[in-house]
Structures are given as structure tokens and as C-alpha cells.
Amino acid sequence: MIKVVRAAAAPLVLLLGMLATAPALAVDSTPPLPNPVLQQRYLALTHELRCMVCQGEALADSNAPLAVEVRREVHDLVLQGLSNQQVRDHMVARYGEFILYKPPMSWRYAWLWGAPPLLLLIGALVAWRVLRARQALIDQEPGELGEESFPT
């Protein structure tokens, strides 16, 4: 009976141990902001900004040294009272628009949004013309295609 209880308790102890060490594995080591509203703004901003080293991760999820430095900078800017847009503008001025996960729509990048539908439309038109030409060939009489009739 005791062996059964120990065997059943082992996964539970392992799970509790993992839950207890989860905060130690957290990426963000910046101290929390004094105001919960400021802390939420900080968290939202670090999820909107891209890590310049990892490039596929949000700033909040990256453990790169540059990401730690940029998070600390965002922390300081929020603490200074800058608005979210002012923080974004500051980061874009320093690192370029690539730091934004969702860059604003501008005419400079409009071709990125317009090219796929345009290419799809061109492909559909080409396919329609090819199918129409094939159907025209099928509809023609065999004698019209230049085939000779063979005597039987």
C-alpha cells in the first residue's frame, strides 16, 4: 500500500517542483513597476516590440543581452511617464521600424500587401485563358486540326 502511494505521489511532487521553479526561469529580470497600470503598459509594449537579435521573438520572450537592455530602456521610459506611442517612436528612432511587430500601414510598404492579391489575379486570368484555349481545341472537328482521314 505504501509503495502505491509513493508511486502515485512521485508525479505530483515532480509537478509541484516544476511549478515552484517556474518563476526562476522567467526571462524578464527588470524590477516590477510601482503602479500596476504602468506594469501592464510595460508588458504590452515588450510584447509589441521585436527582439533585434532573435527577430522571431517578442522582446518580452527573448533572453538575449540586447533584449535585456532594450527591456530595461522601455522600463525606464514608461517610468518617466512617456505614452505608449512615444515609447514606440523612441524605439523606432533608435532601432528602425523592424523593431515593431505590427508596423503602421504606409505607402512605402503597400506593395507587400498588394502584391499577393495581384499575383493571384494574374494567375487566375492566365489559367482561365489556357482552359478556354484548350476547350476551343477540343470543340474543333478533327478535320479542322489538319489531320488526314485514313482510309479504312
DSSP file (Angstrom, degrees, kcal/mol; ACC not computed):
  #  RESIDUE AA STRUCTURE BP1 BP2  ACC     N-H-->O    O-->H-N    N-H-->O    O-->H-N    TCO  KAPPA ALPHA  PHI   PSI    X-CA   Y-CA   Z-CA
    1    1 A M     >        0   0    0      0, 0.0     4,-1.9     0, 0.0     5,-0.1   0.000 360.0 360.0 360.0 -42.2    0.0    0.0    0.0
    2    2 A I  H  >  +     0   0    0      1,-0.2     4,-2.4     2,-0.2     5,-0.2   0.874 360.0  54.1 -66.1 -36.7    2.8    2.4    0.9
    3    3 A K  H  > S+     0   0    0      1,-0.2     4,-2.3     2,-0.2    -1,-0.2   0.875 107.7  50.7 -64.7 -36.6    4.6    1.7   -2.4
    4    4 A V  H  > S+     0   0    0      2,-0.2     4,-2.1     1,-0.2    -1,-0.2   0.909 110.5  48.3 -66.9 -42.3    1.4    2.5   -4.4
    5    5 A V  H  X S+     0   0    0     -4,-1.9     4,-1.9     2,-0.2    -2,-0.2   0.911 112.6  48.7 -64.5 -42.3    1.0    5.8   -2.5
    6    6 A R  H  X S+     0   0    0     -4,-2.4     4,-1.5     1,-0.2    -2,-0.2   0.904 111.1  50.3 -64.1 -40.8    4.7    6.7   -3.2
    7    7 A A  H  < S+     0   0    0     -4,-2.3    -1,-0.2     1,-0.2    -2,-0.2   0.876 113.6  45.1 -66.2 -36.6    4.4    5.8   -6.9
    8    8 A A  H  X S+     0   0    0     -4,-2.1     4,-0.7     1,-0.2    -1,-0.2   0.796 112.5  52.0 -75.7 -28.4    1.3    8.0   -7.2
    9    9 A A  H  X S+     0   0    0     -4,-1.9     4,-2.7    -5,-0.2     5,-0.2   0.729  91.8  76.1 -81.2 -21.9    2.9   10.8   -5.3
   10   10 A A  H  X S+     0   0    0     -4,-1.5     4,-2.4     1,-0.2     5,-0.2   0.933  96.8  44.2 -59.8 -49.8    6.0   11.0   -7.4
   11   11 A P  H  > S+     0   0    0      0, 0.0     4,-2.5     0, 0.0    -1,-0.2   0.882 113.6  52.5 -62.9 -34.1    4.5   12.7  -10.4
   12   12 A L  H  X S+     0   0    0     -4,-0.7     4,-2.5     2,-0.2    -2,-0.2   0.913 110.2  47.0 -65.8 -42.4    2.7   15.1   -8.1
   13   13 A V  H  X S+     0   0    0     -4,-2.7     4,-2.3     2,-0.2    -1,-0.2   0.902 112.3  51.0 -65.0 -40.7    5.9   16.0   -6.3
   14   14 A L  H  X S+     0   0    0     -4,-2.4     4,-2.1    -5,-0.2    -2,-0.2   0.916 110.8  48.6 -62.4 -43.3    7.6   16.5   -9.7
   15   15 A L  H  X S+     0   0    0     -4,-2.5     4,-2.3     2,-0.2    -2,-0.2   0.921 111.4  49.0 -63.1 -45.2    4.8   18.8  -10.9
   16   16 A L  H  X S+     0   0    0     -4,-2.5     4,-2.0     1,-0.2    -1,-0.2   0.884 110.2  52.3 -63.1 -37.6    4.9   20.9   -7.7
   17   17 A G  H  X S+     0   0    0     -4,-2.3     4,-1.5     2,-0.2    -1,-0.2   0.895 109.6  48.9 -64.4 -40.3    8.7   21.2   -8.1
   18   18 A M  H  X S+     0   0    0     -4,-2.1     4,-0.8     1,-0.2    -2,-0.2   0.901 111.5  49.1 -66.7 -40.1    8.3   22.4  -11.6
   19   19 A L  H  < S+     0   0    0     -4,-2.3     3,-0.3     1,-0.2    -2,-0.2   0.852 109.3  52.8 -67.0 -34.0    5.7   24.9  -10.7
   20   20 A A  H  < S+     0   0    0     -4,-2.0    -1,-0.2     1,-0.2     4,-0.2   0.817 112.4  44.2 -71.9 -30.0    7.9   26.2   -7.8
   21   21 A T  H >X S+     0   0    0     -4,-1.5     4,-0.9     1,-0.2     3,-0.7   0.537  87.4  92.4 -92.6  -5.7   10.9   26.8  -10.1
   22   22 A A  G >< S+     0   0    0     -4,-0.8     3,-1.0    -3,-0.3     4,-0.3   0.891  82.8  53.3 -57.2 -43.6    8.9   28.4  -12.9
   23   23 A P  G >4 S+     0   0    0      0, 0.0     3,-1.1     0, 0.0    -1,-0.3   0.829 103.4  58.6 -62.5 -27.4    9.5   32.0  -11.7
   24   24 A A  G <4 S+     0   0    0     -3,-0.7    -2,-0.2     1,-0.2    -3,-0.1   0.776 103.8  52.2 -70.3 -24.6   13.2   31.3  -11.6
   25   25 A L  G << S+     0   0    0     -3,-1.0    -1,-0.2    -4,-0.9    -3,-0.1   0.384  81.3 128.0 -90.5   3.2   13.1   30.5  -15.3
   26   26 A A    <   -     0   0    0     -3,-1.1    35,-0.1    -4,-0.3    -4,-0.0  -0.291  53.9-145.7 -63.3 145.8   11.4   33.8  -16.2
   27   27 A V  S    S+     0   0    0     33,-0.2     2,-0.6     1,-0.1    -1,-0.1   0.908  77.0  76.6 -79.6 -45.1   13.0   35.8  -18.9
   28   28 A D        +     0   0    0     32,-0.2    -2,-0.1     1,-0.2    -1,-0.1  -0.571  47.3 170.5 -79.4 115.7   12.3   39.4  -17.7
   29   29 A S        +     0   0    0     -2,-0.6    -1,-0.2     2,-0.1    -2,-0.0   0.337  37.3 119.1-105.2   5.7   14.5   40.3  -14.8
   30   30 A T  S    S-     0   0    0      1,-0.1     3,-0.1    38,-0.0    -2,-0.0  -0.443  74.5-102.6 -70.6 145.9   13.6   44.0  -14.7
   31   31 A P        -     0   0    0      0, 0.0    -1,-0.1     0, 0.0    -2,-0.1  -0.385  43.4 -99.2 -67.5 146.8   12.0   45.1  -11.4
   32   32 A P        -     0   0    0      0, 0.0     7,-0.0     0, 0.0    -3,-0.0  -0.315  39.5-108.0 -65.4 149.0    8.2   45.5  -11.5
   33   33 A L        -     0   0    0      2,-0.1     6,-0.1     1,-0.1    42,-0.0  -0.436  24.1-119.9 -74.7 152.4    6.9   49.0  -11.8
   34   34 A P  S    S+     0   0    0      0, 0.0    -1,-0.1     0, 0.0     3,-0.0   0.794  97.6  58.6 -66.9 -28.0    5.3   50.5   -8.7
   35   35 A N  S  > S-     0   0    0      1,-0.1     4,-2.2     2,-0.0     5,-0.2  -0.881  75.3-143.2-105.8 130.3    1.9   51.0  -10.4
   36   36 A P  H  > S+     0   0    0      0, 0.0     4,-2.1     0, 0.0     5,-0.1   0.827 103.4  55.5 -60.9 -31.0    0.0   48.0  -11.8
   37   37 A V  H  > S+     0   0    0      2,-0.2     4,-2.1     1,-0.2     5,-0.1   0.926 109.0  46.4 -66.9 -43.5   -1.3   50.1  -14.7
   38   38 A L  H  > S+     0   0    0      1,-0.2     4,-2.6     2,-0.2    -1,-0.2   0.879 110.5  54.1 -64.0 -37.6    2.3   51.1  -15.6
   39   39 A Q  H  X S+     0   0    0     -4,-2.2     4,-2.4     2,-0.2    -1,-0.2   0.894 108.1  49.0 -64.0 -39.9    3.3   47.4  -15.3
   40   40 A Q  H  X S+     0   0    0     -4,-2.1     4,-2.6     2,-0.2    -1,-0.2   0.906 111.2  49.8 -66.0 -41.4    0.6   46.4  -17.7
   41   41 A R  H  X S+     0   0    0     -4,-2.1     4,-2.6     2,-0.2    -2,-0.2   0.919 110.8  50.4 -61.0 -43.6    1.7   49.1  -20.2
   42   42 A Y  H  X S+     0   0    0     -4,-2.6     4,-2.3     1,-0.2    -2,-0.2   0.930 111.9  46.8 -60.8 -46.2    5.3   47.9  -19.9
   43   43 A L  H  X S+     0   0    0     -4,-2.4     4,-1.2     1,-0.2    -1,-0.2   0.900 112.2  50.3 -63.5 -41.2    4.3   44.2  -20.5
   44   44 A A  H  X S+     0   0    0     -4,-2.6     4,-1.0     1,-0.2     3,-0.3   0.917 111.4  48.6 -64.4 -42.0    2.1   45.2  -23.5
   45   45 A L  H  X S+     0   0    0     -4,-2.6     4,-1.3     1,-0.2     3,-0.5   0.897 108.3  52.9 -65.6 -40.3    5.0   47.3  -25.0
   46   46 A T  H  < S+     0   0    0     -4,-2.3    14,-1.8     1,-0.2    13,-0.7   0.745 109.8  49.8 -70.4 -20.3    7.5   44.5  -24.6
   47   47 A H  H  < S+     0   0    0     -4,-1.2    -1,-0.2    -3,-0.3    -2,-0.2   0.681 109.5  51.7 -85.9 -18.6    5.1   42.1  -26.4
   48   48 A E  H  < S+     0   0    0     -4,-1.0    53,-2.3    -3,-0.5    54,-0.4   0.671  99.8  76.2 -86.5 -19.4    4.7   44.6  -29.3
   49   49 A L  B  < S-A  100   0A   0     -4,-1.3    10,-3.0    51,-0.2    11,-0.3  -0.734  76.6-132.0-100.5 144.2    8.4   45.1  -29.8
   50   50 A R  B     -B   58   0B   0     49,-4.0     2,-0.4    -2,-0.3     8,-0.2  -0.666  21.9-112.8 -94.3 144.4   10.6   42.6  -31.6
   51   51 A C     >  -     0   0    0      6,-2.5     4,-1.9    -2,-0.3     6,-0.3  -0.633  20.7-148.2 -72.0 128.9   14.0   41.3  -30.3
   52   52 A M  T  4 S+     0   0    0     -2,-0.4    -1,-0.1     2,-0.2    -2,-0.0   0.692  94.8  43.0 -75.5 -18.5   16.6   42.7  -32.7
   53   53 A V  T  4 S+     0   0    0      4,-0.1    -1,-0.2    11,-0.0    -2,-0.0   0.898 124.1  31.4 -89.9 -51.0   18.8   39.6  -32.2
   54   54 A C  T  4 S-     0   0    0      1,-0.1     2,-1.1     3,-0.1    -2,-0.2   0.841  80.1-172.3 -78.3 -34.4   16.3   36.8  -32.3
   55   55 A Q  S  < S+     0   0    0     -4,-1.9    -1,-0.1     2,-0.2    -3,-0.1   0.094  75.0  63.4  64.8 -22.3   14.0   38.6  -34.7
   56   56 A G  S    S+     0   0    0     -2,-1.1     2,-0.3     2,-0.1    -1,-0.2   0.446  94.4  72.0-104.7  -1.5   11.3   36.0  -34.4
   57   57 A E  S    S-     0   0    0     -6,-0.3    -6,-2.5     1,-0.0    -2,-0.2  -0.817  82.5-112.5-115.5 151.7   10.6   36.6  -30.7
   58   58 A A  B >>  -B   50   0B   0     -2,-0.3     4,-1.0    -8,-0.2     3,-0.9  -0.419  34.0-112.2 -72.2 157.7    8.9   39.4  -28.9
   59   59 A L  T 34 S+     0   0    0    -10,-3.0     3,-0.4   -13,-0.7   -12,-0.2   0.850 117.9  57.6 -59.2 -35.1   11.2   41.5  -26.7
   60   60 A A  T 34 S+     0   0    0    -14,-1.8    -1,-0.3   -11,-0.3   -32,-0.2   0.775 109.6  43.9 -68.4 -26.0    9.4   40.0  -23.6
   61   61 A D  T <4 S+     0   0    0     -3,-0.9     2,-0.2   -15,-0.3    -1,-0.2   0.553  93.3  96.9 -97.7  -8.9   10.2   36.4  -24.6
   62   62 A S     <  -     0   0    0     -4,-1.0    -3,-0.0    -3,-0.4   -12,-0.0  -0.565  48.5-168.0 -88.7 145.5   13.9   36.9  -25.6
   63   63 A N        +     0   0    0     -2,-0.2    -1,-0.1   -35,-0.1    -4,-0.1   0.212  46.2 127.8-111.5  12.3   16.8   36.2  -23.3
   64   64 A A     >  -     0   0    0      1,-0.1     4,-2.1     4,-0.0     5,-0.2  -0.371  69.9-119.3 -68.3 148.2   19.4   37.9  -25.5
   65   65 A P  H  > S+     0   0    0      0, 0.0     4,-2.0     0, 0.0     5,-0.1   0.877 115.2  52.0 -57.3 -38.7   21.6   40.5  -23.8
   66   66 A L  H  > S+     0   0    0      1,-0.2     4,-2.6     2,-0.2     5,-0.2   0.892 107.4  52.9 -65.0 -37.6   20.4   43.2  -26.2
   67   67 A A  H  > S+     0   0    0      2,-0.2     4,-2.7     1,-0.2    -1,-0.2   0.890 107.4  51.5 -64.3 -39.0   16.8   42.3  -25.4
   68   68 A V  H  X S+     0   0    0     -4,-2.1     4,-2.0     2,-0.2    -1,-0.2   0.919 111.9  47.3 -62.1 -42.6   17.5   42.7  -21.6
   69   69 A E  H  X S+     0   0    0     -4,-2.0     4,-1.9     2,-0.2    -2,-0.2   0.910 113.1  47.1 -65.8 -42.8   19.0   46.1  -22.3
   70   70 A V  H  X S+     0   0    0     -4,-2.6     4,-2.7     2,-0.2     5,-0.2   0.892 110.4  52.9 -68.8 -38.8   16.0   47.2  -24.5
   71   71 A R  H  X S+     0   0    0     -4,-2.7     4,-2.6     1,-0.2    -1,-0.2   0.915 109.0  49.8 -60.5 -41.4   13.5   46.0  -21.9
   72   72 A R  H  X S+     0   0    0     -4,-2.0     4,-2.3     2,-0.2    -1,-0.2   0.887 110.3  50.7 -64.2 -37.6   15.3   48.0  -19.3
   73   73 A E  H  X S+     0   0    0     -4,-1.9     4,-2.5     2,-0.2    -2,-0.2   0.917 110.7  47.8 -65.6 -43.2   15.1   51.0  -21.6
   74   74 A V  H  X S+     0   0    0     -4,-2.7     4,-2.5     2,-0.2     5,-0.2   0.911 110.7  53.5 -61.7 -41.6   11.4   50.5  -22.1
   75   75 A H  H  X S+     0   0    0     -4,-2.6     4,-2.2     1,-0.2    -2,-0.2   0.924 110.5  45.8 -57.3 -47.1   11.0   50.1  -18.4
   76   76 A D  H  X S+     0   0    0     -4,-2.3     4,-1.7     2,-0.2    -1,-0.2   0.891 111.8  51.1 -66.6 -39.6   12.8   53.5  -17.8
   77   77 A L  H  <>S+     0   0    0     -4,-2.5     5,-1.9     2,-0.2     4,-0.5   0.899 111.6  46.8 -65.9 -40.2   10.8   55.3  -20.5
   78   78 A V  H ><5S+     0   0    0     -4,-2.5     3,-1.1     1,-0.2    -1,-0.2   0.902 111.4  52.4 -66.3 -39.6    7.4   54.0  -19.0
   79   79 A L  H 3<5S+     0   0    0     -4,-2.2    -2,-0.2     1,-0.3    -1,-0.2   0.813 103.2  58.4 -65.6 -30.4    8.7   55.1  -15.6
   80   80 A Q  T 3<5S-     0   0    0     -4,-1.7    -1,-0.3    -5,-0.1    -2,-0.2   0.611 121.9-107.7 -74.3 -11.9    9.5   58.5  -16.9
   81   81 A G  T < 5 +     0   0    0     -3,-1.1    -3,-0.2    -4,-0.5    -2,-0.1   0.593  63.3 155.0  98.7  11.6    5.8   58.9  -17.9
   82   82 A L      < -     0   0    0     -5,-1.9    -1,-0.3     1,-0.1     2,-0.0  -0.432  43.9-115.6 -70.3 147.1    6.1   58.6  -21.7
   83   83 A S     >  -     0   0    0     -2,-0.1     4,-2.3     1,-0.1     5,-0.2  -0.295  28.7-103.3 -75.3 167.3    3.0   57.4  -23.5
   84   84 A N  H  > S+     0   0    0      1,-0.2     4,-2.6     2,-0.2     5,-0.2   0.907 123.6  50.0 -57.9 -42.8    3.0   54.1  -25.4
   85   85 A Q  H  > S+     0   0    0      1,-0.2     4,-2.8     2,-0.2    -1,-0.2   0.886 108.9  51.5 -65.9 -38.3    3.2   55.9  -28.7
   86   86 A Q  H  > S+     0   0    0      2,-0.2     4,-2.2     1,-0.2    -1,-0.2   0.887 110.5  48.9 -65.6 -37.6    6.2   58.0  -27.5
   87   87 A V  H  X S+     0   0    0     -4,-2.3     4,-2.4     2,-0.2    -2,-0.2   0.931 112.5  48.0 -65.9 -45.1    8.0   54.8  -26.4
   88   88 A R  H  X S+     0   0    0     -4,-2.6     4,-2.7     1,-0.2     5,-0.2   0.928 112.0  49.6 -60.0 -45.4    7.3   53.2  -29.8
   89   89 A D  H  X S+     0   0    0     -4,-2.8     4,-2.5     1,-0.2    -1,-0.2   0.896 110.3  50.7 -61.0 -40.7    8.5   56.3  -31.6
   90   90 A H  H  X S+     0   0    0     -4,-2.2     4,-1.7     2,-0.2    -1,-0.2   0.920 112.1  46.7 -62.5 -44.2   11.7   56.4  -29.5
   91   91 A M  H  X S+     0   0    0     -4,-2.4     4,-3.3     2,-0.2     5,-0.5   0.886 112.4  49.5 -67.3 -38.9   12.4   52.7  -30.2
   92   92 A V  H  X S+     0   0    0     -4,-2.7     4,-2.1     1,-0.2    -1,-0.2   0.903 110.2  51.4 -66.5 -40.3   11.7   53.2  -34.0
   93   93 A A  H  < S+     0   0    0     -4,-2.5    -1,-0.2    -5,-0.2    -2,-0.2   0.852 119.0  37.5 -63.6 -33.6   14.1   56.2  -34.0
   94   94 A R  H  < S+     0   0    0     -4,-1.7    -2,-0.2    -5,-0.2    -1,-0.2   0.886 135.2  16.1 -85.8 -41.6   16.8   54.2  -32.3
   95   95 A Y  H  < S-     0   0    0     -4,-3.3     3,-0.3     1,-0.2    -3,-0.2   0.520 103.7-114.1-114.9  -8.2   16.4   50.7  -33.9
   96   96 A G    ><  -     0   0    0     -4,-2.1     3,-1.5    -5,-0.5    -1,-0.2  -0.203  44.6 -62.8  93.8 169.5   14.3   51.3  -37.1
   97   97 A E  G >  S+     0   0    0      1,-0.3     3,-1.6     2,-0.2    -1,-0.2   0.670 119.2  80.4 -67.8 -16.3   10.8   50.1  -38.0
   98   98 A F  G 3  S+     0   0    0      1,-0.3    -1,-0.3    -3,-0.3    -2,-0.1   0.757  79.3  68.9 -62.6 -23.0   11.9   46.5  -37.9
   99   99 A I  G <  S+     0   0    0     -3,-1.5   -49,-4.0    -8,-0.1     2,-0.4   0.734  84.3  84.7 -69.3 -20.5   11.5   46.6  -34.1
  100  100 A L  B <   -A   49   0A   0     -3,-1.6   -51,-0.2   -51,-0.2   -52,-0.1  -0.693  65.4-157.0 -84.8 129.5    7.8   46.8  -34.4
  101  101 A Y  S    S+     0   0    0    -53,-2.3    -1,-0.2    -2,-0.4   -52,-0.1   0.878  94.9  32.7 -68.5 -37.0    5.9   43.6  -34.8
  102  102 A K  S    S-     0   0    0    -54,-0.4    -1,-0.3    -3,-0.1     3,-0.1  -0.774  84.7-163.9-120.8  84.4    3.0   45.4  -36.4
  103  103 A P        -     0   0    0      0, 0.0     3,-0.1     0, 0.0    -5,-0.0  -0.345  32.9 -95.4 -66.6 151.2    4.4   48.4  -38.4
  104  104 A P        -     0   0    0      0, 0.0     2,-0.3     0, 0.0    -4,-0.0  -0.331  43.9 -99.0 -66.5 148.1    1.9   51.0  -39.4
  105  105 A M        +     0   0    0     -3,-0.1     2,-0.3     3,-0.1     5,-0.0  -0.514  56.3 163.2 -68.3 127.0    0.4   50.8  -42.8
  106  106 A S    >   -     0   0    0     -2,-0.3     3,-1.0    -3,-0.1     4,-0.3  -0.946  52.6-111.5-141.6 162.2    2.2   53.2  -45.1
  107  107 A W  G >  S+     0   0    0     -2,-0.3     3,-0.6     1,-0.2     4,-0.4   0.762 112.8  69.3 -65.6 -23.8    2.5   53.6  -48.9
  108  108 A R  G 3  S+     0   0    0      1,-0.2    -1,-0.2     2,-0.1     3,-0.2   0.861 112.1  28.7 -62.0 -35.4    6.1   52.6  -48.6
  109  109 A Y  G X> S+     0   0    0     -3,-1.0     3,-1.0     1,-0.1     4,-0.8   0.238  88.4 106.3-109.7  11.7    5.1   49.0  -47.7
  110  110 A A  H X> S+     0   0    0     -3,-0.6     4,-2.4    -4,-0.3     3,-0.7   0.836  72.6  63.7 -62.5 -32.3    1.8   48.9  -49.6
  111  111 A W  H 3> S+     0   0    0     -4,-0.4     4,-2.5     1,-0.2    -1,-0.3   0.824  94.8  61.0 -63.2 -29.4    3.3   46.7  -52.3
  112  112 A L  H <4 S+     0   0    0     -3,-1.0    -1,-0.2     1,-0.2    -2,-0.2   0.863 112.5  37.3 -63.8 -34.3    3.8   44.0  -49.7
  113  113 A W  H << S+     0   0    0     -4,-0.8    -2,-0.2    -3,-0.7    -1,-0.2   0.801 121.5  44.8 -85.2 -31.1    0.0   43.9  -49.1
  114  114 A G  H  X S+     0   0    0     -4,-2.4     4,-1.8     1,-0.1    -2,-0.2   0.753  98.0  70.4 -87.0 -25.1   -1.0   44.4  -52.7
  115  115 A A  H  X S+     0   0    0     -4,-2.5     4,-2.9    -5,-0.2     5,-0.3   0.921  94.2  52.2 -64.1 -47.2    1.4   42.0  -54.5
  116  116 A P  H  > S+     0   0    0      0, 0.0     4,-2.2     0, 0.0    -1,-0.2   0.935 112.9  43.1 -60.2 -47.1   -0.1   38.7  -53.4
  117  117 A P  H  > S+     0   0    0      0, 0.0     4,-2.3     0, 0.0    -2,-0.2   0.901 115.3  51.0 -64.0 -36.5   -3.7   39.5  -54.5
  118  118 A L  H  X S+     0   0    0     -4,-1.8     4,-2.4     2,-0.2     5,-0.2   0.926 111.5  46.3 -64.7 -44.5   -2.4   41.0  -57.7
  119  119 A L  H  X S+     0   0    0     -4,-2.9     4,-2.4     2,-0.2    -1,-0.2   0.870 111.5  52.5 -65.9 -36.3   -0.3   37.9  -58.5
  120  120 A L  H  X S+     0   0    0     -4,-2.2     4,-2.2    -5,-0.3    -1,-0.2   0.905 110.0  48.8 -64.4 -41.4   -3.3   35.6  -57.6
  121  121 A L  H  X S+     0   0    0     -4,-2.3     4,-2.3     2,-0.2    -2,-0.2   0.912 111.2  49.2 -64.7 -43.5   -5.5   37.6  -60.0
  122  122 A I  H  X S+     0   0    0     -4,-2.4     4,-2.3     1,-0.2    -2,-0.2   0.916 111.5  49.8 -62.2 -43.1   -2.9   37.4  -62.8
  123  123 A G  H  X S+     0   0    0     -4,-2.4     4,-2.4     1,-0.2    -2,-0.2   0.890 110.0  50.3 -62.7 -40.1   -2.6   33.6  -62.2
  124  124 A A  H  X S+     0   0    0     -4,-2.2     4,-2.3     2,-0.2    -1,-0.2   0.897 110.7  49.7 -65.7 -39.9   -6.3   33.2  -62.3
  125  125 A L  H  X S+     0   0    0     -4,-2.3     4,-2.3     2,-0.2    -2,-0.2   0.909 111.6  48.1 -65.2 -41.9   -6.5   35.1  -65.6
  126  126 A V  H  X S+     0   0    0     -4,-2.3     4,-2.4     2,-0.2    -2,-0.2   0.929 112.5  48.7 -63.8 -45.3   -3.8   33.0  -67.2
  127  127 A A  H  X S+     0   0    0     -4,-2.4     4,-2.5     1,-0.2     5,-0.2   0.901 110.7  51.2 -61.7 -40.9   -5.4   29.8  -66.0
  128  128 A W  H  X S+     0   0    0     -4,-2.3     4,-2.2     1,-0.2    -1,-0.2   0.917 111.3  47.3 -63.2 -43.4   -8.8   30.9  -67.4
  129  129 A R  H  X S+     0   0    0     -4,-2.3     4,-2.3     2,-0.2    -2,-0.2   0.893 112.2  49.5 -66.5 -39.7   -7.2   31.8  -70.8
  130  130 A V  H  X S+     0   0    0     -4,-2.4     4,-2.3     2,-0.2    -2,-0.2   0.933 112.8  46.9 -64.7 -45.2   -5.4   28.4  -71.0
  131  131 A L  H  X S+     0   0    0     -4,-2.5     4,-2.3     1,-0.2    -2,-0.2   0.887 112.1  50.8 -64.0 -38.4   -8.5   26.5  -70.2
  132  132 A R  H  X S+     0   0    0     -4,-2.2     4,-1.8    -5,-0.2    -1,-0.2   0.892 110.4  49.1 -66.4 -39.6  -10.5   28.5  -72.7
  133  133 A A  H  X S+     0   0    0     -4,-2.3     4,-1.7     2,-0.2    -2,-0.2   0.890 111.5  49.6 -66.6 -39.9   -7.9   27.8  -75.4
  134  134 A R  H  X S+     0   0    0     -4,-2.3     4,-2.2     1,-0.2    -2,-0.2   0.920 109.5  51.1 -64.3 -42.9   -8.0   24.1  -74.6
  135  135 A Q  H  X S+     0   0    0     -4,-2.3     4,-2.1     1,-0.2    -1,-0.2   0.879 107.4  53.8 -63.0 -36.6  -11.7   24.0  -74.7
  136  136 A A  H  X S+     0   0    0     -4,-1.8     4,-0.8     1,-0.2    -1,-0.2   0.871 108.8  49.6 -65.0 -37.0  -11.6   25.7  -78.2
  137  137 A L  H  < S+     0   0    0     -4,-1.7     3,-0.5     1,-0.2    -2,-0.2   0.885 110.9  49.0 -68.6 -38.4   -9.3   23.0  -79.4
  138  138 A I  H  < S+     0   0    0     -4,-2.2    -2,-0.2     1,-0.2    -1,-0.2   0.873 107.6  55.4 -67.8 -37.0  -11.5   20.2  -78.1
  139  139 A D  H  < S+     0   0    0     -4,-2.1    -1,-0.2    -5,-0.2    -2,-0.2   0.698  88.9  97.1 -72.0 -18.5  -14.6   21.8  -79.7
  140  140 A Q  S  < S-     0   0    0     -4,-0.8     5,-0.0    -3,-0.5    -3,-0.0  -0.374  83.5-107.6 -71.5 150.8  -13.0   21.8  -83.2
  141  141 A E    >>  -     0   0    0      1,-0.1     3,-0.9    -2,-0.1     4,-0.7  -0.424  27.8-115.2 -71.4 151.9  -13.7   19.0  -85.6
  142  142 A P  G >4>S+     0   0    0      0, 0.0     5,-1.1     0, 0.0     3,-0.8   0.849 115.9  55.9 -59.3 -33.9  -10.9   16.5  -86.2
  143  143 A G  G >45S+     0   0    0      1,-0.2     3,-1.1     2,-0.2     6,-0.1   0.782 100.0  60.2 -68.7 -25.8  -10.7   17.6  -89.9
  144  144 A E  G <45S+     0   0    0     -3,-0.9    -1,-0.2     1,-0.2    -4,-0.0   0.707  93.7  64.4 -75.0 -19.1  -10.1   21.2  -88.9
  145  145 A L  G <<5S-     0   0    0     -3,-0.8    -1,-0.2    -4,-0.7    -2,-0.2   0.497 119.6-105.0 -83.9  -1.5   -7.0   20.3  -86.9
  146  146 A G  T < 5S+     0   0    0     -3,-1.1     2,-0.3     1,-0.3    -3,-0.1   0.588  70.4 148.2  90.6  10.3   -5.2   19.3  -90.2
  147  147 A E      < -     0   0    0     -5,-1.1     2,-0.3     1,-0.0    -1,-0.3  -0.593  44.7-129.1 -78.4 139.6   -5.5   15.6  -89.5
  148  148 A E        -     0   0    0     -2,-0.3     2,-0.5    -3,-0.1    -1,-0.0  -0.675  19.0-120.8 -86.6 142.1   -5.8   13.4  -92.6
  149  149 A S        -     0   0    0     -2,-0.3    -1,-0.0    -6,-0.1    -6,-0.0  -0.716  26.8-138.1 -83.5 128.9   -8.6   10.9  -92.7
  150  150 A F        -     0   0    0     -2,-0.5     2,-0.1     1,-0.1    -1,-0.0  -0.671  17.6-116.0 -88.6 136.6   -7.2    7.5  -93.1
  151  151 A P              0   0    0      0, 0.0    -1,-0.1     0, 0.0     0, 0.0  -0.439 360.0 360.0 -69.0 144.4   -9.0    5.1  -95.4
  152  152 A T              0   0    0     -2,-0.1    -2,-0.0     0, 0.0     0, 0.0   0.414 360.0 360.0-109.7 360.0  -10.5    2.1  -93.7
